[in-house]
Amino acid sequence: MVFEDKNPAIPEIRTLATTDFFLPDDFSGLRELAYNFWWSWTPEARMLFSSIHPSLWARYHNPIELLIHLDPHHWESLQLSESFQASYESVVNAFARYMGHRKKWWFTKEWPEYKGGGVAYLSTEYGLHESLRIYSGGLGVLSGDHCKAASDVGLPFIAVGLLYRRGYFRQTINAEGQQQHMYPDFDLTRLPVLPVLSAEGRHLVVTVPLLDRKVHLAVYKAQVGRVQVLLLDSDLAQNEPHDRPITHILYVRGREMRLCQEMILGIGAVKALRALGINPDVWHLNEGHVALMTLERIREEINNGARFDAACDTVRRNIVFTTHTPVPAGNETFEAETARLYLGSWAVQLGVPVSTLLGLGQIDSEGSKFNLTVLALKLSSLRNGVSKKHGEVSREMWQSLYGVEAKDVPIASITNGVHVETWVGLELRDLLQRSIGRDWEQAAHLPERWGRFDELIADEDLWAAHEAQKRRLIRKSRELVSRMLARHGRSPRTLASIAHILDPRALTVGFARRFATYKRADLLFRDLGRLRALLTNTERPIQIIFAGKAHPADRAGQDLIAQIFRLAGRDPFLGKIVFLEDYDLQIGRLLVQGVDVWLNNPRRPLEASGTSGQKAAANGGLNLSVLDGWWIEGYTKDVGWAIGRLEALSDDQAQDAEDVASLYDLLEKEVLPVFFDRDADGLPREWIRRMKCSIRELLPVFSGSRMVRDYAREAYMELAGK
C-alpha cells in the first residue's frame, strides 16, 4: 500500500523483508497490515486475521506467525469467499484512511506551519501487544499507549527502545505456589518487527563505545500506526560473546549488566536516529533508565566546538523528562565505583574529570550513588510527574537537589492516560459507536461529546454488554486455572470441577499489577474472618481474581504470590479466589473489561499514577482504591469508592489496620448492597447509573488522547522552538 501525506518531520524508515510467507496478489495488503500494530487496537483487523484460520489465530494472536504457518492452498477457498473479500477490502481501506489524510490530523490542524524534526521518545520497555513481549508492567504499557495515542493525533513522533530477545520472564506457579521464571528465546523473524535498512541498503548497525571496545547494535522497526518504534539488538556475531546478551533480558538482575543496557539504550538511540538522518527538535526521556543518551548528545556538541558547560546547556534545552517513581529508593542507582568505571572513557572524550560526570548523577558528591533520575533532572528543561499528586510528591522528594522550597521545585505534572481503543471491550465499543458516533475514538478526549452518554445508552444494553465481557473473562480464567492445575498433576475430577469456579452472577473484583510489597496485594487477607464471611454469603456472592508478577529478585513479592495461591486452594476460598499465572496484556485486557470492581490499595503516596484503574473505568468498572495517583483526580462518589483517608499515617502498621477496616466496611456496607439491589427486571439500576458516570466522567479525562495533547501543548511545542 502507498500512503499519501506522510508526516514530513519523521521520514519513513525503510526495512528489509526477512520472513517469507505466501500471499496471493488479491490479498497483498495483508503484509503491510500484519507488520503494523494498528491491527492490535482495531477489532475488524483482528477479526480479518482470525477469519483466515481461526485455530492458528487463537494459538498465536500474531499475524506473522499466522501467515508463516498457513498452507498456500488454504488461500484458494478464501479467494472464492465473497464475505472474506469484502472484509479484506473494508479493513485495508480503513487502514489507508487512518495512515493518510495528514491535513485532517489533530497535530497538523493545531500547528499547520510546523517544519521541525519532531519528537524522539526513549523508553526502556514498550507494551504494544502480547505478541511482542518486550514489556514488564505499567511503565511499558504506558509507553505503548503513548505511541498509539501519538499516532492517533498525528504527532511527528519516533520512539526508541531495546529488542529483548528473551523479553521479560514468563511466569508459571508450581504446586506449592512458588513463582517459576522462564526466559524464551524469540525468533525475530516470527515477530511483527523488521530490520531497518541503512543508506547503503544493508541492515543498519550502529556502534556504542563500552569500556575498551565497541558494541554493535542492529536496528529493527516496529510500526505502530503512524509511529515508528526503533529497537536495538546487541546479539550480533560481530560482538564479543560476552556482549551479545546485553539486550537479552528486560530488567536483568545484575547491576553492572543493567548499567550496560542503559548505556547501550541511551547512546545507541541517538546514534540510530542520526544514522537515519533524523534530528529531533525534542527528546522525551520516559523515566531515568534512558538518561545516558545525554552523554552522546554532549559529545556531539563538544565535537562541534562547544565547551562542556555550554554543551550541557544546549542539550538540556530540548529535553523533556517524565519521572514515574514516587520514592527515592525506586530510582535507578549504581555504586559510584561501577559508574566511575563506565564513565571513565566518556570523561576523556568530553575533556572533563570523571568526577564531573559522576556529579551530574549525584545529589551530593563524595560517596553517593550515581542516580539516573538525578542525571535526567539536571539535564532536562521540562520535568513532570504522572499525576498531580505525583508531581507534588516529586517536588518534595527532590527539594534538596534544587535547594528551594518544595513548591518552587521545577517539576510539573501531566496525568497519565490510556489508549482507550486498546482497552475497551468489543461489546462496549459497539455501544460507544451507537451513542457517541463512529468517530468516538477521535472524541475520546472531549468531555462535551460524552455529556448525554447516560441518556443515549439504555440500562439494559450497558448491562448486557458488561455481562458479555464478564463471561469472557470467566471462561478464560477457567481455562488458565485448568491448564495450571493439569501441569500440577491434579486429577480429572478436580479439573472437571474447574468448569464451575467463578460465578457470573457474583460481584467480581479484580486485582492485577506488579507484586511489589508496597502495593499490598495481601491487604484483603489481613482479616480472614471478615473475608470468610464475605465469601460464604450465598445471597451476595463475591469472588476475587488476582494476577501479577514479582521481579525474580523480589523474594518478598514472590512470597505474597505464594500466600495468595495457597489460600485460594483452601476452603472456603476455593473457587472464590483465583490466581491467574503469567499476567500479560491479554489477561490485562480481559480483566479490566470484565470485572465489576477494580481494587487498588497501595501504601500512600507510593502510587505514581495507576493506569489500570483508568482502563477499568473506561469499561464501566467501578474503582475501589486508596486516594493516590490518578484516583485523587478521578474520584467522586458516583464513580467508585475511596479506601481510607487522603492523608497517610506515618506508622505503616496503623495505616494497614485503618485501610483494611475501611476496605471491608466499604465492601459490606456499600459495594455489595448497591450491586445486589435489583429491580423487577433483575437490573442493578443504581450500579448501572454509576457505571455510566464512570464512562462519561473518566474515559475522556483519562484517555491517552488527552494525555498526548497535553504533552504536545505543555512540553513538546514549548521546547520545539528552542
N, C-alpha and C positions, 0 to 999 in steps of 0.2 A: 504494500500500500504506500502511496505517496501522499504526504500531508502538506497542505499549503500553510502559509502563515506561521512557520516555526518561530519560536522565541529567538530573536536576534541576539540577545545578550549571552546566551549559552549555546554554542554551536552543537549540532547533532554529532555525537561521537560515533565513529564507525566501528563496527565489530566484525569478528570473524565467526562464521558458522562452523561449529565443531561437531555437531550432532547430526547424523544422517538418518532422517526418517522420511518415509514416502508420503507425499501429499498429492492428490490429483490436482490438476490445474484449476478445476472448478472451485476448489477449496483452499487455494494457495494462501489466502489471507489468514489462515489459521496459524501459520508460522509466526508472523509478527504478533498476533494476538497472544499466542502461547508465551512469548517472551516479554510480555508487558503485564505487570501486576494489576493493571486495570481490571482484568478478569476477576481478581480476588475480591473486589467490592461491588461487582456487577452481577446480580443473580442470573440475568439472561445469558451472560457469557459462560458462567459455571454450568448452567443447565445445558447449553450447547455442547460443551465438552462432555458432560455426563451422558448426553444422548448418543454420543459417538460409540461409547462402550460403557454402560453403567457399572459393571463389576470392576473394570480396570480403574474407572474414576473413583469408585468407592474405596478401592485399595490404596491409591496413591494421592488423590487430591492434588495432583501435579500434572499439568498438561504436557510437559516434556516427557515424563515417564509414560503417560498415556499413549502419546504418539509413537514413542520408541517401541512399545510392546504391541502395537496394533498390527495385525496381519494386513498386508497390502490388499488382499482380496476382500477384506471387510468393507472397503470403501465402495464396492460395487453396489451393494444394497442401499447405501446412503445416497449414492448418485441417482438412484431411482426414486428416492423418497422426496415427495414434494414438500412435506412438512419440514424435513431437515433442511432442504434447500432454502425454504422461506426463513427458517430460524437463523441460518447462516447469514443470509443477506441482511436480515434485520440487525443482527449483532455487529457485523462488520461495518454497516452504515452508521450505527450508533457510535462505534469506536472512532470512525473517521470524523464524525461531528465533534466528538469530545476532543480529539487531538488537534483539530484545525480551528478555523474561525478566531484567530488571535484577537481581532478587534472587539470581540464580544467578551473577552476575559476581563475579570474584575480589575486586575492589575493594569492592563492596557487602558481601560477606561479612566482609572484614577491617575495614572502617570503616562499619558499618551506620548510625551516627548522624551521619555527616558531612553537613553542610548548607552547606558553604562554596562559594566561587566557582571552585574547580578550578585547573587549571594552564594557563598560556599558554606555549607553546613557540615560540621565534623562531629561524629559521634562514635563511640566505641561499639555500639550494637544497634541493630535495626530489626524490629519485629514487623516484617511486611506480611508474612504468611507462614503457616507451619511447614510449607514445602521448602523453605529456606531457613534453616534453624541456626541463625547467627544472632540470636537474642536470648536474653535470660528472663527479664521481667519488665517492670514498669518503665525503666529508662529506655529500653529498646522499643517497647510498644509505643511509647510517646514519640520516639524518633521516627518510627514507621508512620504513625498518624500525621506527624508534622510534614513528612514528604508527600503523603497523599493529599492533605489539605492544601499544601503549597501548589501541587499540581492542579487541583480543582479551581483555584483562583488565578492561575496563570502567573505565579511568581517566577521571575528569572532566577532559578534556584538549582544548585547542583550539590549533591551530598557525597561524602567520602567516609568509608569505614574499612574494616578488615574482613577478609573472606576466611572465616574459621573453618578449616577442612574437617574438624571434628566437633565443631559447634560448642554448645553448652551441653551438659550431660543429659542423657536420657535416664529417667528415674524409674526404678522398679522398687516395690516394697516386698521384703521377704515375709515368710510366715510369722516371724517374731515382730514384725512392724519396723524393721530396720531398713533405712533407705540405702539402696544399692545404686552405684554410678556406672553408667555405660557411655563410652565415647565412640560412636560410629565413625567410620572413615568415609566421607562423602565422595561420590563420583561427580566431579564438577560438570561432566557432560550430560548429566541427568537432572541438573538444576536449572531453574529459569535465569541463568546468567550466561554472558557471552564474553569471550576475550576481546579486549579493546585493541584496535589496530593503531600502530604508530604511523607517522607521516610516510615511512618507507614501506608500509604495507605489511609489516610483521607484528606479532603480538607485542604490545607495548610493555617494556620493562624499565623501571626506574631503579636507581640505587640510593641507598641511605648509608652514610658512614656510621659504623658502630665499633667503638674502641679502635683497634688497629686494622680494621678491614671494612669492606663494603658488603652490604646485604642487598641482594637483588629482589625486586618485588614485581611480580606480574600484575597487571591491572585488568580487572574484569568489570563488566557493567550489568547492573540490574535496572531495568526500565520500570518506573513507577508512574504510570500515566504519562504526563508531560515532563516528569522529573527524572533525571539520570542519577543513579547512585553508583559511584565507583568503589570497588572493593579490591583490597590489596592482599596479595598472597606471596608468602616467603618460601613455600615448599617447591623450590626450583632446583634442578640439577646443578646449576652453576653456583649455588650456595654451598658453603661448608655444611657437612651433615648436622652439626650442632646448631646451625642457624635455620635450617629448614622447618623445625617445629615451632618457630616463634609465633606464627599466626594459626597454630592448630586449634587451640582451646580458648574459648572465651572465659575471662576471669580465672585464669590459671592460678594455682595456689602459690607457686614460688614468687617471692617478691622481686628478685632480680629479673626473672623472666617477664614479670608483669611490666617492669620498667622498660625492658627491651621492646615489648609490644607497644608501649605507649610512645616510645621514641620512633619506632617504625611507622606507627599510625600518623602521628603529628607531622613529622618531617616528610614522610612518604606522600601524604596528602598534598602538601604544597608542590612537591616535585612532580606528581602525576598531573596536577592541574596545569602547571607551567609547560610540561611536555605536550599537552594538548592545546596550548595556546589560549588557555582560559585564565584571565586576570580579574578576579572578583573585585567588586567595589567594597564588599562587606564580607567579613569572616564571622560566622556564628559558631562559637565553641559550646557544644552541648555537654556540660559537666567537665571537670578538670582533667579527665583521662586524656583529652586531646590537646592539652595546653602546650605541649612541647613543640607544636607547629611554630611557635613564636621564635624558636632558635633559627629555623631555616629562613624565616622572613627577616629576622635581624641580620643574618648573614648576607642576604640579598642586598639589603640597604648599605651595609658596610662595603660590599664589593662595588657598589655604585658611588663610593666616596664619602659616605656619611660616617661620623664618629659614633661610638657605641650609644651614648645617651640620646643623640639625635635619631639614631636608628630605632631605638626603643619607642621614642615619641611618635615616629612615623607609623610603626607597626601598631601601636596602641590605638591610633586614631580611628581605625575602621574595624575594630573587634568588638563583637557582642558576646558576652559570656553569661550563660544560664547555669546557675548552681541548683542542684536538686537535693542537697544533703543538709538537713537541719541540725546536725550535731558535729562538732569538730572531729570526733573520733571516726566519723564516717567518710571523711575526705581521704583522697589518695595521697599517702605519705610514704617516704622512703628514708631509710637511715642516711645520715649525712655522708658517711663514707662510701656507701653504694652510689649515691648520686654524684659524689665527687669523682668517682672512678669514670662514670659515663659522661660527665660534663667536661672532663679534662681536655679532651681533644677539641671540643667546641670552644672552650675558653681560648685555646691557641688560635683557632680560626678567627675568632671575634676580637682578638687582641686585648683581652681583659684577664685579670686573675680569676681563677676558678671560683674563688670566694665571692666574686661579683655575681656570677651566675647562680651560685647557691643562694645568695642573698635575695635574689628575685623570688625564690620559693620559700622563704623563711619569714616568720613573724618577727623573731629576733635572730641574732646572728649565732653566737657560739653554741654549738652542740645541738641546736634544734633541728628537727627533721625537715627534709625537703618536701614541701607541700604543693601539689599541683593546683589545688584551688587557689592558694595564695599567689602562685605564679600567674594564673589566669586573671585574678582580681587586679594584680598590679599592672598587667599588660593588656587591659581592655579599657574601652572608652565608656561602654554602657554595660551594666550588670543587672541581672534580675533573678529573683526567686520565682517560684512557680505557683504561688498563691499569695494573697495579700498577707495572710498570717506568716507564711514562709518568708516573705520579704522582710517583715518585722523581726522575725527570729534571726534572719541572716544579718540584719543591721546590728542587732545586739551581739551576735556571735563574733563579728569581725570589727567591732568597735575599737579594740586595741590595735588593730592593724592600721587604722586611719587616724587614731588619736583625737577623735572628735566625739561629741555626744552621739548616742545611738541614732537619734532622729536625723542626724546630718550625714550618716554613712551613705555613700553614693551607691546604694543597691535598691533598685525599684522592684516591681513585681508585674509579671504578666501571667495570669492564671492559666493553667493547662486546660486544654480541651481535647475532645476525642473526635475521630473521624466517624461521624455517625453512620455513614453509608456502610462502613465495615461492620459496625456493631449492632445495628438494628435488625431484628429478626424478619424473616420473609413475610409472615402474616401481618405484622405491624407495618412493615414497609408498604404493603398493599393498601392498608387503611390511610397511611400518610399521603399516598398518591391520590386517593379518592377525596381526601379532605383538604389538604394544603395545596395539592396540584402535582402534576407530573414533574414539575421543577422543584419539588420540595427540598432536594439536596442543595440547590442553589439558594434556597430561602432559609437554610438551617440556622444562619446567624441573625435572622431578622425577627425579633420578638413580635413585631406588629403583625406578621403573617400568621402567627400562632394564636392570636387573641381569641378566635372563635373556635378553636380546636374542640372545646368541650361540647359546643352545640352541633358541630358537624359530624361527630362520631357518636353513634348510638352506643349506650352502655353494653348492650348485648354483643355488638360487633367487637368492641375492645376486649371484653372478657373472653369471647370465643378465640380471638387471636392470641391472647395471653395463654389460654389453656392449651392451645395447639403447640405453642413454643415450649410450654412446661412439659407436655407429654414427650416432646422430642428430647428434652434434657433427661427425663427419667429413663427413656428407652436406652439412650447412650450410657447413662450411669450404670444401668443393669448390665449392659454388655461389658463395660470396663471392669466392673466388680467381678463378674463371672470369669472373665479372662484371667484376672489376677488370682482368684481362688483356685482356678484349674491349675495354674502354674504351681500353686502351693500343694497340690495333690489332694484337694478336697473331694469328697465322694460325689457320685452322680446325684444322690438325693439332695445334698447340700447345694449343688449347682442348679438343680431344678428349682429349689426354693428361691433363688435369686430373682426369678421372674416375678416375684411378688413383693420384693422390697420396694420401698418408696411408694407412697400413696398419692396419686394425682390429686386427691381431694384435700390433702394435708397442707397446712401452711409450710412452705418450703423456704428455708433460709440458706443462703449461700455465703461461704467464706473461702476466698481463694486469693492467695498472694504469696510472696516470699515468706518463708517461715523463719524470719528473724525474731528473736525473743521479744523485742520491744513492740511487735505487732500483736502480742498476747493472744495467739490462736487458742490458748487453753483457758481463756477467761470464763467461758461458759461452764467449764468443768471445775471452777473454784467452789461451787455449791452443788454437789452431786445430788443432794436431797431434793432441791427445787428442780433440778434438771430431770430427775427421775419422775417427779410428779407431772411435769410438763409432758414428757414423752409417753407416759402411760395413760394420759387422759384421752379416752376414746371419743368423747364428744367434741373435743377441739384438738385434733391430732396435729403434731408439729414434727418436722424432720429437718435435718441439717446436712448439707453436702459440703465437705471440705476438699480442697485441692491446694497444692503448692509444693515448692521445693525448698530445701535448705542447702546452702552452699556446702560443698564437700568438706570444707574446713570448719564448718559451724556445727560442732557437736551438740551444743545446746538446742539449736534449731532442729536437728535430726532427732533428738530425744523427744521434742514436742510432737513430731510426726508419729513416733513410735507410741507415745502415750495415747494419742487420739485413735490410732489404728487399733490398739489393744482394747480400749474402751468400746469402740464401735463393734467389736466382736463378742461383747458380753450382753446378757440380758440385764436391764430392759432396753439397752441401747441398740441391740441387734436389729438391723433393717431400718432403724430410725436415724442413725448417724452413719454416713458412709464417707470413706476417703477415696478419692479418685487419684490414681497414680499418674505420673508423667504429665503433669499440668503443662499445657501448651496453648497456642492461640485458638485452636479448635475447641478445646474444653472451655477456655475462657469465654468464647462467643456463646456457646450453649448455656453456660451458667448465667451470664448477665441477661440473656434473652429469656430464660425460663424461670428464674427464681421469683418468689413473691417479695422477699426481703433480702437486701444486701447488708451483711453485717461487717462493720469495720470498727475495731476497738483498740487501736494502738495507744501507747502512752503519749499524752500531750507534752510538748508540741513537736513530736518526732515525725509526724506525717507531713511531708512537704506539700503534697497535693492529694494523691489518692484517686487516680482517674477511673479505677474500676467502678466506683460508685456512680460516676457520671454515665458510664455505659449502661449500668442497670437502670438508672433514672430515665435514659432515653427510650428504654423499652417499657416504661411504666412501672418498673420495680421501685419499691419504697425503701429508702435508706434508713438503717438503724445504726447510727455512728456516733462516735465521740466528736465533739466540736473541735475539729482540727483540719488543717489543709483546706481544700475547696469547700468542705461541708459548712464551714463558718459562713461562707458567702452564699451557699445554696439553701441552707436550712430555713424552712418555715414549718409550722405545724401541719400545713396542708400537703407537704411532700415527703414527710418522714418523721423520724424521732431522733432526739439528741440524748446520748448517754451521758449522764453526769452533768457537771458544770463546765463553763468555759475556762475557768481558772484551774490551773494544775496545782496539786499539792506537792510539797517538797519531799514527802515521805512516800516512796513507791508502794509499800505495803498498804498504807492507809488509802492511797489512790486506788489500788486494785480492789480493796474491800468496798469502797464507795461506789466504784464503777460497776462491780458485779451486782451489787444490790440494786443499782439503778437499772441495769440491763434486765434483771429478772422482773422488777416492778413494771417496766415498760411492756415486756412480753406478756405478763399475766394480766395486767390491768388495762392495757391499751391496744397492743398489736393484735393479740388473739381475739379479743371481743369484737374489734372492728372487722377483722377478716371473716369471722363466722356469724356475723349479723346479716342474715339473708332474708330477702323478701319472699313473697309468694311465688315468684318466678325462680327462686333459688339463686338470686344475684346479690352479691355484697355491695349494695349501691354506694355506701359511704367509701368503701375501699376503692371502688372504681372511680369515684369522684377524685380521690387523692391520686390515683394513677394518672388521670387526665391532667391534674395540676402538675404532676411530676414531669410529664412530657412537655406540657405547654410552657412551664416556667423554667425548666432546667435545660432541656435539649438545646434551644438556641443560644443560651448564655454560655453553656459549657461545651460548645461544638468546636472542633478543630478549625472550622471555617472562621469563626470569630477569633480564635487564637492567632492564626497566621495573619489575619488582617491587623490585629494589634501589633504583632511583631513588625509588619511592614510599615505601619504608621509611626510607631513609637521607637523603633530601633533601626530597621534596615534603611529606610529612606532618610532617616535622621542622619545616618553616617555616610550614605552613598555620596554625598557631595564633598565629603572630606578626603 
